[in-house]
Amino acid sequence: MIAVILLAAGSGQRMKGTVTDKILAPLHGIPAINYSVQAFLDAKFVDRFTIVYRDAEQQSALAYPLREINLQDKPVEWVQGGSERQDSVRHGLLSQTPDCRTVFIHDCARPLISVRALQSLYEVLQSSDAAVLAKPVTDTIKRLPETGGLKDTTAEDLDRSRLWAMETPQAFRYQSIMAAYDHIYAEGLKVTDDTAALAKIGKSITIVPDPDPNPKLTTPEDLEYIEWLLHKQTSQARA
């Protein structure tokens, strides 16, 4: 059984009040969450959805636009999230049924996830404990000392050829990622990425290069960029 955990409980503070809830932000007239749900449905391997929400008010607001989607009789479970992302992920993991074998964890703030990227993850996961979408870093990245400010500092050069920017979804064998989250909570550790949790128990991952734009809706400027990408995709489809 393959489950998808859709994370929607974030506060969205960096949107600076541009939208009430970025997961519901209208993109070409369609709420952001609908794009992720539809992409997983079109990938044709999903058995059930778990949507992790912030509070009862948001749950009600999220449920309304999903009525516009043919869910193909896929069950949708609603789970309340926690104060941090890792809390929300763990709540979603703990809610899975005993027959869950594979789980995809996706931030709904990435509405442009493509069907072919999802299918690539699915194929890689047949022979790997974990598969994650990522893009090679193209900028020069420097690391500053732990102490000191920005003025008159030194900066360590990092080897760009070894740097990858992680995206979501990240896909896992359920038992592996559940064991990883049990471990970090037992040890009182903090992670901002699900593969980081897996690394804490010595598990490896397979990186799947993502050729398609998959930006995260974080700031007001991202709204314009994602709208532009959607307009470009629509224009190319009509050509």
C-alpha positions in Angstrom: 0.0 0.0 0.0 1.3 3.4 -1.0 0.4 6.5 1.0 1.0 10.1 0.4 1.4 12.5 3.3 0.6 16.1 2.2 2.0 18.7 4.6 -0.2 21.8 4.8 0.2 22.9 8.5 2.9 25.5 8.0 2.2 29.0 9.3 3.3 30.8 6.1 4.7 33.8 8.0 7.1 34.7 5.2 4.2 35.4 2.9 3.8 38.6 4.9 0.0 38.6 4.7 -0.1 38.5 0.9 -2.5 35.5 1.2 -4.5 34.1 4.1 -3.1 30.6 3.5 -0.5 29.8 0.9 -1.7 26.3 0.6 -5.0 27.7 -0.6 -3.5 30.5 -2.7 -5.2 30.7 -6.1 -2.8 29.9 -8.9 -4.5 30.4 -12.3 -7.7 30.2 -10.3 -7.0 26.9 -8.7 -6.0 26.5 -5.0 -2.4 25.4 -4.6 -3.2 22.2 -2.8 -5.2 20.9 -5.7 -2.2 20.8 -8.0 -0.3 18.4 -5.7 -3.3 16.1 -5.2 -4.0 16.0 -8.9 -0.4 15.2 -9.8 -0.3 12.2 -7.5 -3.6 11.0 -8.9 -2.3 11.3 -12.4 0.8 9.4 -11.5 -1.5 6.4 -10.9 0.3 4.6 -8.0 -1.3 6.2 -5.0 -3.6 4.2 -2.7 -4.5 6.8 0.0 -3.9 10.4 1.1 -3.1 11.8 4.5 -3.4 15.6 4.7 -1.7 17.2 7.7 -3.5 20.4 8.6 -3.0 23.2 11.1 -6.3 23.6 12.9 -10.0 22.9 12.4 -10.6 26.1 10.5 -7.9 25.3 8.0 -9.1 21.7 7.7 -12.5 22.9 6.7 -11.0 25.4 4.2 -8.8 22.8 2.6 -11.6 20.2 2.3 -13.7 22.6 0.2 -11.6 22.9 -3.0 -10.9 19.1 -2.9 -14.5 18.6 -3.9 -13.6 19.9 -7.3 -11.2 16.9 -7.8 -12.2 13.3 -8.8 -10.4 11.5 -6.0 -11.0 8.2 -7.8 -12.3 6.7 -4.5 -8.9 7.2 -2.9 -9.4 7.6 0.9 -8.4 10.9 2.4 -7.4 11.0 6.1 -7.0 14.2 8.0 -4.4 14.5 10.7 -3.6 17.6 12.8 0.0 18.7 12.6 2.4 20.0 15.2 4.4 23.1 16.0 7.3 22.1 13.8 7.5 20.4 10.4 9.0 17.2 11.9 6.1 17.0 14.3 3.7 17.2 11.5 5.5 14.5 9.5 5.6 12.2 12.6 1.9 12.7 13.1 1.3 11.7 9.5 3.5 8.7 9.8 1.9 7.4 13.0 -1.5 7.6 11.4 -0.7 5.1 8.6 -2.5 1.7 8.5 -0.5 -1.6 9.2 -0.4 -2.5 5.5 1.5 0.7 4.5 4.7 -0.2 2.8 5.7 3.0 1.0 5.1 6.6 1.9 5.6 9.8 -0.1 6.1 13.0 2.0 5.3 16.2 0.1 5.1 19.9 1.0 1.9 21.3 -0.5 3.8 24.6 -0.9 5.4 22.9 -4.0 2.4 22.9 -6.3 4.3 22.3 -9.5 5.4 18.8 -8.8 5.3 16.9 -12.2 3.8 13.5 -12.9 7.0 12.4 -14.5 9.0 13.3 -11.4 6.6 11.3 -9.3 6.9 8.3 -11.6 10.7 8.6 -11.5 10.7 8.5 -7.7 8.3 5.5 -7.7 10.6 3.6 -10.1 13.7 4.3 -8.1 12.0 3.3 -4.9 11.6 -0.3 -6.2 15.2 -0.9 -5.4 16.0 1.7 -2.8 15.0 2.5 0.8 14.6 6.2 0.0 14.4 8.4 -3.1 14.4 12.1 -3.1 14.0 14.8 -5.8 16.8 17.3 -5.9 18.6 19.7 -8.2 22.3 20.3 -8.5 23.4 23.6 -6.9 24.6 26.1 -9.6 25.4 29.1 -7.4 28.7 29.5 -5.5 28.0 28.6 -1.9 30.2 29.8 1.0 30.0 28.9 4.6 30.7 31.5 7.3 32.3 30.8 10.7 29.9 29.8 13.6 30.8 33.0 15.4 31.0 36.5 14.2 28.9 38.6 11.9 28.9 39.5 8.2 31.5 42.3 8.4 35.2 41.5 8.0 34.6 37.7 8.1 36.2 34.7 6.4 34.2 32.4 4.1 34.8 28.8 3.4 34.4 27.7 -0.2 32.2 24.6 -0.7 32.6 22.2 -3.6 29.6 23.0 -5.8 29.9 19.7 -7.6 28.9 17.9 -4.4 26.0 20.2 -3.4 22.3 19.3 -4.2 19.2 21.3 -3.3 16.6 19.0 -1.8 13.0 19.1 -2.9 9.8 17.2 -2.1 8.3 14.7 -2.5 10.7 12.4 -0.6 9.7 8.8 -0.8 10.6 6.0 1.7 10.0 2.5 2.7 7.6 3.1 5.5 9.4 1.0 8.2 12.7 2.8 7.5 11.3 6.4 7.8 9.2 5.4 10.8 12.2 4.0 12.6 14.2 7.2 11.7 11.5 9.4 13.3 11.2 7.2 16.4 15.0 7.6 16.7 15.2 11.4 16.5 12.4 11.8 19.0 13.9 9.3 21.4 17.2 11.3 21.1 15.6 14.7 21.2 17.1 15.7 17.8 15.9 18.4 15.3 15.7 17.9 11.5 14.2 20.1 8.8 14.4 17.4 6.1 13.1 13.8 6.1 16.3 12.4 4.6 18.2 14.0 7.5 16.1 11.9 9.9 17.0 8.8 7.8 20.7 9.6 8.0 20.6 9.5 11.8 20.0 5.8 11.7 22.7 5.2 9.0 20.3 4.7 6.0 21.3 5.9 2.6 19.2 7.7 0.0 19.0 7.8 -3.8 18.9 11.2 -5.4 16.6 11.6 -8.3 17.5 14.7 -10.4 14.4 16.7 -11.1 14.4 18.3 -14.6 11.2 20.2 -14.0 10.6 23.5 -12.1 9.5 22.6 -8.6 9.7 25.8 -6.6 8.4 26.3 -3.1 5.8 28.9 -2.3 7.5 30.8 0.5 7.5 34.5 -0.2 5.1 36.9 -2.1 7.5 36.9 -5.0 7.1 33.2 -5.4 3.4 33.7 -6.2 4.3 35.7 -9.3 7.0 33.2 -10.4 4.8 30.2 -10.0 2.0 31.9 -11.9 4.4 32.7 -14.7 5.5 29.0 -14.8 1.9 27.9 -15.0 1.1 30.3 -17.8 4.2 29.0 -19.6 3.1 25.4 -19.2 -0.4 26.2 -20.4 1.0 28.0 -23.5 3.3 25.1 -24.4 0.5 22.6 -24.0 -1.7 24.6 -26.4 1.1 25.1 -29.0 
